[in-house]
């Protein structure tokens, strides 16, 4: 019996490369935005991770710099 497959779960945290591929955005562009502080990232050693929620909010806002909510 065939059962419907569940949609693939989306990762909450992505590497720069994964985010670039998923959102069809150049890696060097994301790295440049991170260096300018356009949105917060998670740094672990030399690696840098982007949360899906923050990246999508950045894209939806038309590229406005991240404004933390307090």
RAHUPE-V739613 format. One record per residue. N is the residue number from 0. RES is the residue in three letters. SS is DSSP state (@ for helix, = for strand, . for the rest). Layout:
N,RES,SS / N,RES,SS
This chain:
0,UNK,. / 1,UNK,. / 2,UNK,. / 3,UNK,. / 4,UNK,. / 5,UNK,. / 6,UNK,. / 7,UNK,. / 8,UNK,. / 9,UNK,. / 10,UNK,. / 11,UNK,. / 12,UNK,= / 13,UNK,= / 14,UNK,= / 15,UNK,@ / 16,UNK,@ / 17,UNK,@ / 18,UNK,@ / 19,UNK,@ / 20,UNK,@ / 21,UNK,@ / 22,UNK,. / 23,UNK,. / 24,UNK,. / 25,UNK,. / 26,UNK,@ / 27,UNK,@ / 28,UNK,@ / 29,UNK,@ / 30,UNK,@ / 31,UNK,@ / 32,UNK,@ / 33,UNK,@ / 34,UNK,@ / 35,UNK,@ / 36,UNK,. / 37,UNK,. / 38,UNK,. / 39,UNK,. / 40,UNK,. / 41,UNK,= / 42,UNK,= / 43,UNK,= / 44,UNK,. / 45,UNK,. / 46,UNK,= / 47,UNK,= / 48,UNK,= / 49,UNK,= / 50,UNK,= / 51,UNK,@ / 52,UNK,@ / 53,UNK,@ / 54,UNK,@ / 55,UNK,@ / 56,UNK,@ / 57,UNK,@ / 58,UNK,@ / 59,UNK,@ / 60,UNK,. / 61,UNK,. / 62,UNK,. / 63,UNK,. / 64,UNK,. / 65,UNK,. / 66,UNK,. / 67,UNK,. / 68,UNK,. / 69,UNK,.
